[in-house]
Every structure is written in C-alpha cells, then in structure tokens.
Amino acid sequence: LVPGETVAIEVADRGPGIPAEQIESVFDPFTRLETSRNRETGGIGLGLALARAIVRDAGGDIVLANREGGGLVATIRLPRG
C-alpha cells in the first residue's frame, strides 16, 4: 500500500501490549493470549482473524505493534477510492 494513496486508521491503548514473538499469531483463528478468560467471560479468538480477512478483502492490511512506553497500536490501511 502506497502512502498518499491509502487511508490509515490507528487504534491505540496503554494496556500490557503483546509479546513481540506473538504479534502475528494473534491473527490466527481461535488464538487467545488472555489465559484467564474462558468462554463464559468472552471471546473465542476470532476477532482479529476476521478483522484482517475483511481488511485484506478490501485491498488493505492491518498490523499490530507495541507502543513505546506500553500498550498496543493497531493500524488499518485501506486504498483510497
């Protein structure tokens, strides 16, 4: 995706972030890093897999990165027009 020909949406937080070696694996279906959660408390690990599939189907991409000082930023880039 070419800057200027794309639009970027960033969502950032100041949570614990994600271990660097697991950043790509969180996009795998049914992957959940929060081990204390169970099906009664929410999530089955499909959210990021679906988000990436939808964004890529639209010709874009979504990436995650840890923020300096803590937290995570999700960047969605989509083609303009």
HELIX and SHEET records of a PDB file:
HELIX    1   1 ALA A   20  GLN A   22  5                                   3    
HELIX    2   2 SER A   25  PHE A   27  5                                   3    
HELIX    3   3 GLY A   47  ASP A   57  1                                  11    
SHEET    1   A 3 THR A   6  ALA A  12  0                                        
SHEET    2   A 3 LEU A  72  PRO A  79 -1                                        
SHEET    3   A 3 ASP A  61  ASN A  66 -1                                        
END                                                                             
